[in-house]
Amino acid sequence: MKRIIYSLVAFCILGGSAFAQIVNSNHGKRFEQLERMLRDPSMYRSASGAPGPKYWQQRADYKIEATLNDENQRLDGYETITYFNNSPDPLTYLWLALDENVRHPDNDSYKFDESSIRPRMTYDQIDALDGHDNDWGFHITEVTDAKGSQLPYTINQTMMRIDLPQVLKPGEKISFNIRWWYNTTPRNESGARGGHEYFPEDGNYIYTITGWFPRMAVYSDFQGWNNKQFTGRGEFALTFGNYDVKMTVPSDHIVGSTGWLQNPKEVLNAEQQKRWAQAQKTFDEPVKIVTLEEAKANEKEKASGTKTWHYKAENVRDFAWTSSRKFVWDAMAVDIEGSEKHPMAMSYYAKEAYGIYERYSTKVVAHTLKTYSKYTIPYPYPVAISVEASNGMEYPMICFNYGRTLPDGTYSESTKWGAIGVIIHEVGHNFFPMIVNSDERQWTWMDEGLNTFVQYLTEQEFDNNYPHRRGPAYKIAPYMALPKDQLEPIMTNSENIIGFGNNAYAKAATGLNILRETIMGRELFDFAFKQYAQRWAFKHPTPDDLFRTLEDASAVDIDWFIRGWYFTIDHVDIAIENVRWYKLDTKNPEIEYPIAAAEDALENTDIADSRNREEGMKFLVEEDPKLQDFYHTYDEFEVTEEAKRAYQRFTASLSAEERALLGDNKNFYEIEFTNKGGLVMPLIIEWTYVDGTKEVERIPAYIWRKNEEHITKAFMKDKEVVQIRLDPYRETADTDEDNNYFPRVSKPSRFELFRWGGGGARGQSTGSNPMQRANGGN
């Protein structure tokens, strides 16, 4: 279409308000490139986001023997660590993590959080003001070299430094031994990730053995030693290696573990061995290796003696296990697309969780492996385990989840969905950070946010009606609208986050979902995200590597989005400030004059004149005709022959395209948009036309690049518009959706009469239980 200047007549102004004058610069803040905020590329990490040609990482292999004492809940261990210095740096000391020391009475983690006196306090809350005097934490009894000579070491709370007798040069390795023991903590009392849970009904324990041995801290090209103290919040930064582990436990205990069981003939009876072999060939339904009846019998009989379970694992960053005589154990093989391996999906659960876990757990594990493999890399490990332990925590190949039934076997829907969600999430952690091994101690969102994002994709493929907690953009909007003193950027150290779940999990995951659905598109994002997973599988990525890879593999400039969403506490609030409706002046007097007459009459309406006529007032100009002149009868809007001839001359001067445009009766809309929240976003506009049809139009976020606070955009439409709405699919996390409409709409809110009914039991969620009512319960 030719660019022609027409005189436009404002046909109707739908409304508007004055926009405040901008005093400071209104551009150049949000669209600058990120490079100055990222680490400089190097031979170790390239500018593309991939590992560089000289990338390196350390390795640590472990041989461990441990004994679990079920009488006093104590764990004794002896380990040999072989540490490989693959760095270009000579090392004079080594740092190891002693995470169990976070529960030591003298640890700083008990002291650096605020506390206050409340009007009503429990004994435990009062007692916590004085810390505790339990004997929790590691007892290191011996550190020796390969020849048995003592090695000097220093313990600083949750970190232990071993001073080497001679420099460990690049390319060299060293082996040393540590003997230790600790008392496992009651998890419900200590709040620890690992420990034990006691069941007074049958006098048994479920042990979740995590963070249970001194293990190597990461030494990296971008940080050196990661010896930041463990405070219970920021999790783990660990080194890959191979594990050979033997666990001696009561003879009737069932052990689930990282790695592959090496001695099934020694720890399983003949029937269980057959079931185990059958499970490895079964892909449709889980096979019960230990049945509910056998688990109940174990609970009651409590056999004497011990057994030693032997597991091996290759190329893992950690090792965890569980032990109990209460366990049912089921398993099935999983067919992973693009892989010749068939990993085992397995679950361990007590009778208290049977009604949920027997139906869902192992199948959810298998579904998670398949879905995550599709979006990242084929699952490389031989097993993936879900353990019901009334919590949620992840380790390589094994995770601990929640989801118990009531004594009558029923459960609320919230407990069911909560159990399925936590299983997907914790099993998903096998990929982030167990394989794509980011630094959890520094960047919680690098594993929790990425994992929550793929969890959302996995939930979508599980059930189209899945009640997602995190992922959809609109769900994070209330958090982002909080007062600024309650917020911090995603790029904040794990220890310093206030809204931990919303910030590190939900907001980080939602950012990726917005990139996928709204900014980059699924095809480009999925390719780039998979590139990141493939590049950094079994390596140590940083946020820089993620950001650079997403751009490098997609050719989409997302610096503006990363800068705003991950580095600031701005929120999204884009408002339709004003809308003007225009029609083309056709110059046709037969069309334009009646319109002009109607507008003139509307503009010059006078209530007094109207009432005077209604009351029959006598006007002098009508009673005395001599007062009437030419203008008394002149009609400026009369369609004269001269006006018609002028229109004919005008149309004759136009091209065919121009004459067609005049006859199309187009509608022109000029919209003013205001960025009230600070975060720029694409403009997603839904037009509703007078005939009831709708159209959605998308304008890239780059429209804000020259004015980040206020923009105007004009549109031409064939049909008359009756409503304009921004973000109709709620995909940008807009915090004030009321100003997304023009004209404004009023929507009713609902509230309910509520009576507090108390909390749920361990391993359950609160909420109604229609299943119980259907069975005749309360």
Disulfide bonds with the S-S distance in Angstrom:
none
